[in-house]
Amino acid sequence: MRPEYVKVNIPSGENYVRLRETIHARTLHTVCEEARCPNVAECWGSGTATFMIMGSNCSRGCRFCSVTHGRMQPLDPDEPEKVAQAAKLMELSYVVITSVDRDDLPDQGAHHFSSVISRVKQEIPHVEVLIPDFRGEKDLIRMIIDAEPSVLAHNVETVRRLTPGVRDPRAGYDQSLELLRFVKAVNPEMLTKSSIMLGLGEQDDEVAETLEDLRSAGVDIVTIGQYLRPSRMQLEVVEYSPVERFSKFEKMAYSMGFSFVASGPLVRTSYRAAEAWAKRRLKND
């Protein structure tokens, strides 16, 4: 049974309904809804939303994820414009863009992703992206870097030992670290972010090692949250970590030199995304 501290109210309210209708009217998708994020009402209320582009079906099968699989749809050439206009109508101050994996496409959707970033930036200057690994192909990753998002995120998801049983076989712990390392090599000024889930059977020393690996790869921002099983189709929760455990890792991450850390049971990659970006920029200024 889930403890009380990981339970949230069902999203509601006039603003939430208005934003949802704006998104659905343009046949767009948000990871806020697709991944059943517990913070959707809070984020939308604060002017931040995460759009999921390149379709609603994913070509991979990570065992923690609720995003659907199935027949891959053609890319929508109007999607860059649709996302930009939706963000403008929603009066967002900070936009996060993520995507499904598209291993079926020759460039895995990198050019399309880049086009969405560029168009949205014309309306909303601060755009964060959460990208797939593009199978480690550096020319594709560089397309995203060249679009100059405010923050580039890629999630390692879990500790090294658990990766094979948690993520799709085409993903890899070291491949994710190399992607993050490559971003900093190409553009040392670009802010990078990654995320870790707790509750899958990881040990504390393994989490510490993962934090060290991320920091060694130059990652600036890290989020740590509780894995919540979306449905019976996904992995079971091994344990619900107490709040104190999240506090311990938050302090540990800051001591390692991360510029911003969000750590708590309901924290997800995009949680307090605008705040993380602003604090880092203020620190640099």
Summary of the structure (lengths in Angstrom):
residues: 285
radius of gyration: 17.6
end to end distance: 46.2
largest distance: 47.3
contacts: 930
relative contact order: 0.13
helix: 41%
strand: 14%
